[in-house]
C-alpha cells in the first residue's frame, strides 16, 4: 500500500504520471469498471463531453483536495458531492478551459491561482457523460464566491486521506432496478461516492500504482 507522505511526493508523481494532454475517450475508465455490463448510457443517448477541475490546494499544513456539495435545487445529482465542472460548451477550446470556466462560475475560483499538473483518465458515467478530470495545483490566497443555486457548500479533504486505499470502500445499492457497485470515501459528515469517488480512485491508481 502506498499513500501520500508529503506534498512534494504528490506533486512529483502528478507531474510525472498524469496525462500531459487531454487523454481522449478511446479507452475511458468509469462506472463500468465495477459494473462491466454497463457499457452505454441508460437511455441510449450518446455520451456528452464534460470536464471537472480537481483542485489540489497547497496548504501550509499539507495538501488538500477541494470538493463541493451540489445545490439542492439542481435537476441532476442535487445534494451530491462533486468537483467544480460541467458540460463542454461550444466556445470552450479545451477541457482545461471548461474546467476553469466552470470553477469560476460555480465557486468563483480565479484561474490565475491554478497551475495545471495534468489530466486524469477520462471517466464514462452511466448518466451519459465522458468526463475529463483536470488536476490543478491551487496556491493559497484565492477568494471564493459560491453560486448558491449550483453549490451549497465547499469543503476540503486531506489528500492523504483520499489517496489512501484503506479509505476506498466498494459499496452496493439498488439503482434503476439493478444492483450497482461504486466507490465511496466517507469523510467526517461528507459522503463522497459515485463518479467523484471513482475519479479519485483512478487518480490514486495512476499516481501510486507501479
Wavefront OBJ file of the C-alpha trace (Angstrom):
o trace
v 0.000 0.000 0.000
v 1.262 3.477 -0.887
v -0.248 6.685 0.433
v 0.580 10.385 0.287
v 3.578 11.121 2.502
v 4.046 14.795 1.685
v 3.140 17.481 -0.779
v 6.390 17.200 -2.732
v 5.857 13.477 -3.329
v 2.295 14.006 -4.573
v 3.260 16.841 -6.917
v 6.269 14.937 -8.272
v 4.118 11.920 -9.040
v 1.375 14.058 -10.593
v 3.782 15.833 -12.918
v 5.338 12.520 -13.958
v 2.285 10.274 -14.242
v -0.726 12.350 -15.248
v -1.538 12.752 -18.938
v 0.237 15.772 -20.403
v -2.634 16.351 -22.850
v -6.354 15.511 -22.615
v -6.453 11.705 -22.844
v -9.315 11.326 -25.297
v -12.117 8.826 -24.970
v -10.868 5.695 -26.750
v -10.403 3.642 -23.570
v -12.130 5.540 -20.758
v -12.431 4.399 -17.196
v -15.767 4.795 -15.472
v -18.743 3.343 -13.650
v -18.357 0.227 -15.793
v -15.070 -0.633 -14.023
v -17.102 -2.073 -11.148
v -20.131 -2.879 -13.336
v -18.743 -4.451 -16.536
v -22.176 -4.934 -18.150
v -22.828 -1.171 -18.118
v -21.410 -0.035 -21.426
v -23.942 2.533 -22.668
v -25.913 5.427 -21.174
v -29.128 4.264 -19.592
v -31.453 5.609 -22.278
v -29.214 5.005 -25.286
v -28.062 8.615 -25.658
v -24.627 9.442 -26.983
v -22.096 10.430 -24.355
v -21.670 14.178 -23.866
v -18.172 15.598 -23.222
v -17.607 17.264 -19.858
v -14.677 18.324 -17.684
v -14.103 18.879 -13.981
v -11.381 20.652 -12.055
v -9.708 18.575 -9.336
v -8.398 21.437 -7.166
v -5.369 20.352 -5.137
v -4.780 23.089 -2.553
v -1.245 23.823 -1.391
v -1.879 24.488 2.316
v 0.868 25.147 4.857
v -0.205 22.061 6.795
v -0.270 19.884 3.672
v -2.207 19.211 0.502
v -5.983 19.130 0.446
v -8.467 18.453 -2.334
v -11.462 20.769 -2.671
v -14.956 19.381 -3.225
v -18.435 20.857 -3.368
v -21.923 19.905 -2.275
v -24.225 20.466 -5.236
v -27.234 22.703 -4.674
v -30.470 21.016 -3.644
v -32.459 22.767 -6.404
v -30.412 21.328 -9.277
v -32.281 18.971 -11.574
v -29.484 16.392 -11.773
v -27.439 14.947 -8.897
v -28.709 17.539 -6.429
v -27.115 17.417 -2.993
v -24.294 15.135 -4.120
v -20.584 15.793 -3.723
v -18.704 16.744 -6.854
v -15.798 18.659 -8.316
v -16.410 22.024 -9.992
v -17.202 21.282 -13.618
v -19.805 20.613 -16.253
v -20.547 20.116 -19.928
v -18.120 21.329 -22.576
v -19.584 24.444 -24.205
v -19.181 25.223 -27.901
v -16.853 28.101 -27.020
v -14.511 26.009 -24.877
v -11.348 25.183 -26.864
v -10.071 22.577 -24.374
v -11.188 20.582 -21.307
v -8.933 22.885 -19.263
v -10.969 25.848 -20.486
v -14.189 24.105 -19.485
v -12.913 23.190 -16.016
v -11.585 26.673 -15.270
v -14.727 28.369 -16.589
v -16.985 26.149 -14.525
v -14.855 26.663 -11.396
v -15.159 30.420 -11.867
v -18.909 30.208 -12.414
v -19.645 27.774 -9.577
v -17.272 28.806 -6.795
v -15.577 31.996 -8.006
v -12.100 30.456 -8.219
v -9.794 32.738 -10.216
v -7.916 30.756 -12.868
v -4.777 32.756 -12.069
v -4.349 30.737 -8.879
v -4.480 27.386 -10.709
v -1.440 25.635 -12.195
v -2.195 22.669 -14.447
v -0.443 19.483 -13.304
v -2.057 17.197 -15.872
v -5.136 15.205 -16.799
v -6.598 12.114 -15.208
v -8.105 9.232 -17.156
v -11.340 10.056 -18.955
v -14.362 8.852 -16.969
v -17.534 7.416 -18.508
v -20.639 7.806 -16.348
v -23.900 5.923 -16.657
v -25.696 9.282 -16.701
v -24.270 9.833 -20.196
v -21.137 11.948 -19.759
v -17.499 11.471 -20.756
v -15.623 13.484 -18.147
v -12.042 14.721 -18.348
v -10.538 15.304 -14.883
v -8.252 18.354 -14.949
v -5.861 18.237 -11.978
v -4.726 21.680 -10.891
v -2.439 22.847 -8.097
v -4.049 25.841 -6.381
v -1.881 28.203 -4.373
v -3.175 29.902 -1.242
v -4.548 33.442 -1.327
v -7.595 32.798 -3.534
v -11.072 34.032 -2.619
v -14.239 32.096 -3.370
v -17.763 33.233 -4.173
v -20.360 30.466 -4.359
v -23.156 30.373 -6.893
v -25.886 29.421 -4.378
v -28.051 27.720 -6.997
v -25.288 25.342 -8.066
v -23.223 24.952 -4.886
v -24.474 24.636 -1.318
v -21.084 24.180 0.349
v -17.340 23.921 -0.288
v -15.047 21.770 1.816
v -11.527 20.351 1.694
v -10.280 16.843 2.448
v -6.623 15.979 3.147
v -5.058 14.460 0.044
v -3.513 11.824 2.298
v -6.983 10.582 3.228
v -8.282 10.434 -0.339
v -5.119 8.812 -1.684
v -5.168 6.072 0.973
v -6.785 2.894 -0.435
v -7.849 1.869 3.060
v -10.461 4.641 2.770
v -11.797 3.414 -0.606
v -14.906 1.386 0.135
v -16.767 -0.610 -2.512
v -20.466 -0.388 -1.742
v -23.617 -1.721 -3.425
v -27.085 -0.278 -3.836
v -30.144 -0.925 -5.969
v -30.235 1.606 -8.806
v -32.854 1.668 -11.577
v -33.872 -1.874 -10.769
v -30.426 -3.464 -10.674
v -27.514 -3.678 -8.290
v -24.783 -1.098 -8.731
v -21.299 -1.266 -7.241
v -19.470 2.007 -6.633
v -16.630 3.536 -4.668
v -17.348 5.543 -1.522
v -14.976 7.547 0.683
v -16.918 8.778 3.722
v -15.079 11.644 5.406
v -16.441 13.164 8.610
v -20.032 14.155 7.731
v -19.393 14.073 3.986
v -20.373 11.049 1.885
v -18.151 11.049 -1.214
v -19.334 8.404 -3.656
v -20.148 7.512 -7.260
v -18.428 9.356 -10.102
v -16.488 11.685 -7.805
v -15.136 8.834 -5.681
v -14.435 6.855 -8.852
v -12.297 9.654 -10.298
v -10.418 9.952 -7.000
v -9.803 6.203 -7.028
v -8.458 6.400 -10.565
v -6.228 9.330 -9.576
v -4.806 7.202 -6.757
v -4.180 4.293 -9.151
v -2.445 6.493 -11.704
v -0.180 8.153 -9.132
v 0.585 5.324 -6.747
v 0.279 2.021 -8.591
v 3.533 0.695 -10.075
l 1 2 3 4 5 6 7 8 9 10 11 12 13 14 15 16 17 18 19 20 21 22 23 24 25 26 27 28 29 30 31 32 33 34 35 36 37 38 39 40 41 42 43 44 45 46 47 48 49 50 51 52 53 54 55 56 57 58 59 60 61 62 63 64 65 66 67 68 69 70 71 72 73 74 75 76 77 78 79 80 81 82 83 84 85 86 87 88 89 90 91 92 93 94 95 96 97 98 99 100 101 102 103 104 105 106 107 108 109 110 111 112 113 114 115 116 117 118 119 120 121 122 123 124 125 126 127 128 129 130 131 132 133 134 135 136 137 138 139 140 141 142 143 144 145 146 147 148 149 150 151 152 153 154 155 156 157 158 159 160 161 162 163 164 165 166 167 168 169 170 171 172 173 174 175 176 177 178 179 180 181 182 183 184 185 186 187 188 189 190 191 192 193 194 195 196 197 198 199 200 201 202 203 204 205 206 207 208 209 210
